[in-house]
Amino acid sequence: MKILKMLTRRSKNYKQRQNRCVKLNNNPQIRGICIKIFSINPKKPNSANRKVTKVRIPSTKQIAVVKIPGELHSLQQHSIVLIKGARIRDLIGVRYNAIRGKFDLAGVRNRSNSRSLYGVKKTKN
């Protein structure tokens, strides 16, 4: 425990938290343009190929590797997507996730559970 004299002389310097999603430029989401769509193999225990796209962010002039969540997608080169910061643990170098149901990335068809993550409206019975 520091005594009062030590604290008044020189206060403790706290480390600043490192920003992991640098390319978002302190925004919760940001718009980007697809450059290339491809698939990546995940790390050791997992095996299914994950769909990924390279996205150019016009406001920061940087390129990010973004995971496309869900089954099937309609993305092509020059498609516009909305991205958010989300570390994908089994994909090396992927720190961002695309948001389904916004701009050119349509929601997943026939989805009933976890609809908000995949951009699906509630079906009327």
Backbone as CSV, one residue per row, in Angstrom:
resi,resn,N_x,N_y,N_z,CA_x,CA_y,CA_z,C_x,C_y,C_z
1,MET,0.844,-1.199,0.000,0.000,0.000,0.000,0.874,1.241,0.000
2,LYS,0.662,2.124,-0.921,1.438,3.353,-0.989,0.940,4.337,0.063
3,ILE,1.892,5.090,0.587,1.487,6.112,1.543,1.066,7.357,0.783
4,LEU,0.390,8.246,1.482,-0.202,9.419,0.856,0.842,10.309,0.178
5,LYS,2.007,10.434,0.789,3.061,11.280,0.232,3.529,10.766,-1.128
6,MET,3.614,9.421,-1.279,4.023,8.822,-2.555,2.996,9.100,-3.646
7,LEU,1.728,9.020,-3.282,0.665,9.232,-4.274,0.601,10.684,-4.736
8,THR,0.829,11.624,-3.820,0.754,13.036,-4.211,1.954,13.440,-5.047
9,ARG,3.114,12.825,-4.774,4.313,13.152,-5.534,4.200,12.686,-6.987
10,ARG,3.863,11.435,-7.172,3.787,10.880,-8.518,2.675,9.832,-8.540
11,SER,1.620,10.106,-9.270,0.513,9.147,-9.336,0.888,7.973,-10.239
12,LYS,0.173,6.878,-10.092,0.469,5.662,-10.848,0.087,5.848,-12.318
13,ASN,0.970,5.398,-13.205,0.687,5.461,-14.641,0.027,4.166,-15.075
14,TYR,-1.209,4.263,-15.563,-1.935,3.095,-16.033,-1.695,2.919,-17.526
15,LYS,-1.599,1.673,-17.953,-1.445,1.393,-19.381,-2.751,1.674,-20.098
16,GLN,-2.655,2.262,-21.277,-3.851,2.462,-22.080,-4.208,1.164,-22.775
17,ARG,-5.515,0.888,-22.874,-5.975,-0.331,-23.508,-5.703,-0.270,-25.010
18,GLN,-5.127,-1.339,-25.547,-4.786,-1.371,-26.960,-6.039,-1.630,-27.794
19,ASN,-6.219,-0.849,-28.850,-7.353,-1.006,-29.746,-7.046,-2.115,-30.747
20,ARG,-7.856,-3.180,-30.744,-7.591,-4.320,-31.631,-8.163,-4.104,-33.027
21,CYS,-9.200,-3.291,-33.138,-9.841,-3.059,-34.436,-9.435,-1.682,-34.951
22,VAL,-8.195,-1.556,-35.339,-7.638,-0.264,-35.730,-8.307,0.265,-36.994
23,LYS,-8.642,-0.608,-37.912,-9.150,-0.188,-39.216,-10.571,0.370,-39.167
24,LEU,-11.278,0.177,-38.037,-12.618,0.754,-37.898,-12.565,2.230,-37.539
25,ASN,-11.374,2.729,-37.157,-11.206,4.151,-36.864,-12.138,4.626,-35.748
26,ASN,-12.241,3.834,-34.661,-13.066,4.127,-33.482,-14.561,4.225,-33.789
27,ASN,-15.027,3.532,-34.813,-16.452,3.455,-35.133,-16.961,2.055,-34.805
28,PRO,-18.232,1.900,-34.433,-18.760,0.558,-34.166,-18.865,-0.304,-35.419
29,GLN,-19.282,0.297,-36.536,-19.313,-0.396,-37.831,-18.820,0.564,-38.901
30,ILE,-18.394,0.001,-40.013,-17.922,0.850,-41.112,-18.220,0.148,-42.441
31,ARG,-18.440,0.944,-43.481,-18.775,0.419,-44.800,-17.503,0.148,-45.583
32,GLY,-17.539,-0.922,-46.384,-16.377,-1.251,-47.199,-16.782,-1.860,-48.529
33,ILE,-15.828,-1.951,-49.439,-16.072,-2.488,-50.780,-15.254,-3.762,-50.947
34,CYS,-15.906,-4.848,-51.384,-15.231,-6.140,-51.558,-14.238,-6.069,-52.712
35,ILE,-13.058,-6.605,-52.464,-12.037,-6.691,-53.504,-11.950,-8.117,-54.032
36,LYS,-11.942,-9.091,-53.115,-11.732,-10.482,-53.485,-12.464,-11.370,-52.484
37,ILE,-13.140,-12.424,-52.965,-13.844,-13.382,-52.113,-13.149,-14.733,-52.237
38,PHE,-12.830,-15.349,-51.099,-12.134,-16.635,-51.095,-12.454,-17.380,-49.806
39,SER,-11.864,-18.567,-49.615,-12.093,-19.343,-48.389,-10.766,-19.664,-47.726
40,ILE,-10.806,-19.808,-46.395,-9.611,-20.052,-45.591,-9.829,-21.317,-44.768
41,ASN,-8.751,-22.089,-44.574,-8.820,-23.243,-43.676,-8.573,-22.772,-42.249
42,PRO,-9.361,-23.220,-41.284,-9.162,-22.795,-39.890,-8.012,-23.536,-39.216
43,LYS,-7.743,-23.147,-37.961,-6.674,-23.778,-37.182,-7.032,-25.207,-36.802
44,LYS,-6.105,-25.898,-36.176,-6.046,-27.349,-36.064,-7.331,-28.140,-35.772
45,PRO,-8.026,-27.999,-34.651,-9.118,-28.974,-34.438,-10.294,-28.828,-35.405
46,ASN,-10.468,-27.649,-36.010,-11.585,-27.426,-36.927,-11.143,-27.657,-38.372
47,SER,-12.127,-27.967,-39.240,-11.724,-28.336,-40.595,-12.534,-27.691,-41.718
48,ALA,-13.746,-27.197,-41.474,-14.577,-26.670,-42.562,-13.999,-25.368,-43.108
49,ASN,-14.039,-25.186,-44.425,-13.538,-23.955,-45.029,-14.463,-22.793,-44.689
50,ARG,-13.873,-21.676,-44.313,-14.641,-20.479,-43.949,-14.592,-19.469,-45.093
51,LYS,-15.743,-18.885,-45.413,-15.819,-17.888,-46.487,-15.339,-16.540,-45.951
52,VAL,-14.449,-15.928,-46.726,-13.791,-14.700,-46.291,-13.707,-13.753,-47.480
53,THR,-13.684,-12.456,-47.199,-13.521,-11.470,-48.263,-12.512,-10.412,-47.852
54,LYS,-11.785,-9.892,-48.828,-10.921,-8.743,-48.581,-11.741,-7.506,-48.884
55,VAL,-11.735,-6.560,-47.942,-12.574,-5.371,-48.061,-11.703,-4.128,-48.012
56,ARG,-11.917,-3.219,-48.957,-11.252,-1.923,-48.914,-12.172,-0.953,-48.192
57,ILE,-11.636,-0.274,-47.178,-12.410,0.703,-46.419,-12.058,2.088,-46.963
58,PRO,-12.989,2.742,-47.656,-12.658,4.004,-48.335,-12.275,5.132,-47.374
59,SER,-12.919,5.206,-46.201,-12.658,6.328,-45.298,-11.264,6.275,-44.698
60,THR,-10.743,5.056,-44.406,-9.406,4.946,-43.827,-8.359,4.513,-44.852
61,LYS,-8.784,4.155,-46.064,-7.888,3.716,-47.146,-7.047,2.510,-46.737
62,GLN,-7.685,1.562,-46.034,-7.000,0.344,-45.616,-7.762,-0.861,-46.126
63,ILE,-7.095,-2.038,-46.071,-7.715,-3.287,-46.509,-7.822,-4.219,-45.314
64,ALA,-9.004,-4.812,-45.108,-9.246,-5.723,-43.988,-9.735,-7.056,-44.515
65,VAL,-9.395,-8.140,-43.805,-9.911,-9.470,-44.121,-11.132,-9.697,-43.237
66,VAL,-12.279,-9.978,-43.859,-13.559,-10.029,-43.161,-14.222,-11.382,-43.376
67,LYS,-14.731,-11.989,-42.288,-15.444,-13.265,-42.394,-16.897,-13.010,-42.775
68,ILE,-17.427,-13.875,-43.640,-18.835,-13.805,-44.028,-19.587,-14.858,-43.217
69,PRO,-20.443,-14.469,-42.280,-21.123,-15.463,-41.444,-22.274,-16.147,-42.177
70,GLY,-22.647,-17.329,-41.707,-23.811,-18.037,-42.239,-23.540,-18.830,-43.500
71,GLU,-24.600,-19.511,-43.948,-24.504,-20.345,-45.142,-24.881,-19.542,-46.379
72,LEU,-24.170,-19.768,-47.449,-24.404,-19.113,-48.748,-24.364,-17.590,-48.642
73,HIS,-23.876,-16.971,-49.696,-23.876,-15.511,-49.750,-23.914,-15.090,-51.211
74,SER,-24.247,-13.831,-51.433,-24.392,-13.320,-52.794,-23.330,-12.275,-53.124
75,LEU,-22.224,-12.282,-52.397,-21.199,-11.254,-52.611,-20.396,-11.513,-53.872
76,GLN,-20.054,-10.421,-54.554,-19.170,-10.456,-55.704,-18.159,-9.336,-55.528
77,GLN,-17.259,-9.232,-56.473,-16.315,-8.126,-56.434,-17.082,-6.816,-56.588
78,HIS,-16.674,-5.783,-55.872,-17.287,-4.445,-55.838,-18.611,-4.398,-55.080
79,SER,-18.981,-5.469,-54.357,-20.167,-5.414,-53.500,-19.853,-4.575,-52.268
80,ILE,-20.873,-3.907,-51.729,-20.697,-3.072,-50.540,-21.178,-3.851,-49.324
81,VAL,-20.340,-3.879,-48.269,-20.696,-4.592,-47.035,-20.475,-3.679,-45.838
82,LEU,-21.183,-3.988,-44.753,-20.997,-3.310,-43.475,-20.208,-4.253,-42.586
83,ILE,-19.106,-3.773,-41.988,-18.290,-4.665,-41.169,-18.234,-4.172,-39.729
84,LYS,-18.015,-5.127,-38.811,-17.870,-4.812,-37.389,-16.638,-5.543,-36.873
85,GLY,-16.133,-5.114,-35.754,-14.970,-5.751,-35.144,-15.385,-7.006,-34.405
86,ALA,-14.800,-8.133,-34.758,-15.084,-9.400,-34.088,-13.952,-10.359,-34.394
87,ARG,-13.223,-10.766,-33.375,-12.110,-11.683,-33.606,-12.639,-13.081,-33.857
88,ILE,-12.235,-13.689,-34.964,-12.613,-15.056,-35.285,-11.458,-15.940,-34.834
89,ARG,-11.674,-16.743,-33.817,-10.568,-17.404,-33.134,-9.885,-18.477,-33.964
90,ASP,-10.628,-19.186,-34.805,-9.972,-20.261,-35.549,-9.450,-19.819,-36.920
91,LEU,-9.595,-18.542,-37.260,-9.047,-18.022,-38.517,-7.925,-17.034,-38.211
92,ILE,-6.743,-17.332,-38.712,-5.579,-16.501,-38.424,-5.647,-15.217,-39.251
93,GLY,-5.498,-14.078,-38.595,-5.465,-12.783,-39.277,-6.818,-12.185,-39.583
94,VAL,-7.911,-12.812,-39.123,-9.255,-12.279,-39.379,-9.763,-11.631,-38.096
95,ARG,-9.973,-10.313,-38.127,-10.405,-9.580,-36.944,-11.752,-8.893,-37.127
96,TYR,-12.366,-9.103,-38.274,-13.609,-8.392,-38.583,-14.658,-9.356,-39.106
97,ASN,-15.930,-8.964,-38.956,-17.055,-9.803,-39.343,-18.012,-8.960,-40.178
98,ALA,-18.553,-9.518,-41.242,-19.540,-8.802,-42.062,-20.909,-8.899,-41.399
99,ILE,-21.741,-7.881,-41.591,-23.094,-7.859,-41.016,-24.070,-8.238,-42.116
100,ARG,-24.819,-9.322,-41.880,-25.787,-9.802,-42.875,-27.037,-8.930,-42.851
101,GLY,-27.662,-8.806,-44.015,-28.908,-8.044,-44.115,-28.701,-6.556,-44.338
102,LYS,-27.471,-6.115,-44.583,-27.189,-4.708,-44.855,-26.472,-4.581,-46.185
103,PHE,-26.812,-3.552,-46.932,-26.225,-3.270,-48.243,-26.355,-4.475,-49.177
104,ASP,-25.262,-4.949,-49.764,-25.352,-6.016,-50.764,-25.320,-7.421,-50.185
105,LEU,-25.043,-7.571,-48.891,-24.977,-8.889,-48.261,-26.354,-9.234,-47.695
106,ALA,-27.084,-10.113,-48.386,-28.450,-10.457,-47.992,-28.443,-11.362,-46.767
107,GLY,-29.592,-11.448,-46.096,-29.730,-12.331,-44.939,-29.760,-13.797,-45.347
108,VAL,-29.598,-14.679,-44.366,-29.592,-16.122,-44.629,-31.024,-16.590,-44.841
109,ARG,-31.250,-17.412,-45.868,-32.598,-17.916,-46.159,-32.993,-19.018,-45.186
110,ASN,-34.281,-19.108,-44.886,-34.872,-20.161,-44.058,-34.203,-20.280,-42.688
111,ARG,-33.874,-19.141,-42.099,-33.243,-19.137,-40.784,-34.308,-18.813,-39.748
112,SER,-34.416,-19.649,-38.680,-35.422,-19.396,-37.652,-34.794,-19.063,-36.303
113,ASN,-33.605,-19.586,-36.025,-32.927,-19.289,-34.759,-31.816,-18.265,-34.980
114,SER,-31.533,-17.468,-33.969,-30.480,-16.427,-34.022,-30.646,-15.541,-35.252
115,ARG,-31.872,-15.100,-35.519,-32.153,-14.343,-36.733,-31.444,-12.997,-36.776
116,SER,-31.281,-12.345,-35.622,-30.682,-11.006,-35.613,-29.217,-11.031,-36.056
117,LEU,-28.513,-12.143,-35.828,-27.112,-12.247,-36.255,-27.001,-12.435,-37.758
118,TYR,-28.053,-12.928,-38.393,-27.978,-13.289,-39.811,-28.927,-12.468,-40.686
119,GLY,-29.469,-11.371,-40.175,-30.234,-10.421,-40.972,-31.541,-10.954,-41.520
120,VAL,-32.293,-11.710,-40.693,-33.550,-12.305,-41.155,-34.714,-11.705,-40.376
121,LYS,-35.764,-11.290,-41.108,-36.971,-10.774,-40.457,-37.824,-11.936,-39.972
122,LYS,-38.719,-11.676,-39.031,-39.590,-12.721,-38.505,-40.640,-13.085,-39.552
123,THR,-40.853,-14.388,-39.732,-41.848,-14.856,-40.718,-43.226,-14.784,-40.109
124,LYS,-44.207,-14.445,-40.935,-45.596,-14.370,-40.469,-46.269,-15.701,-40.716
125,ASN,-46.856,-16.277,-39.678,-47.528,-17.579,-39.796,-49.004,-17.412,-40.052
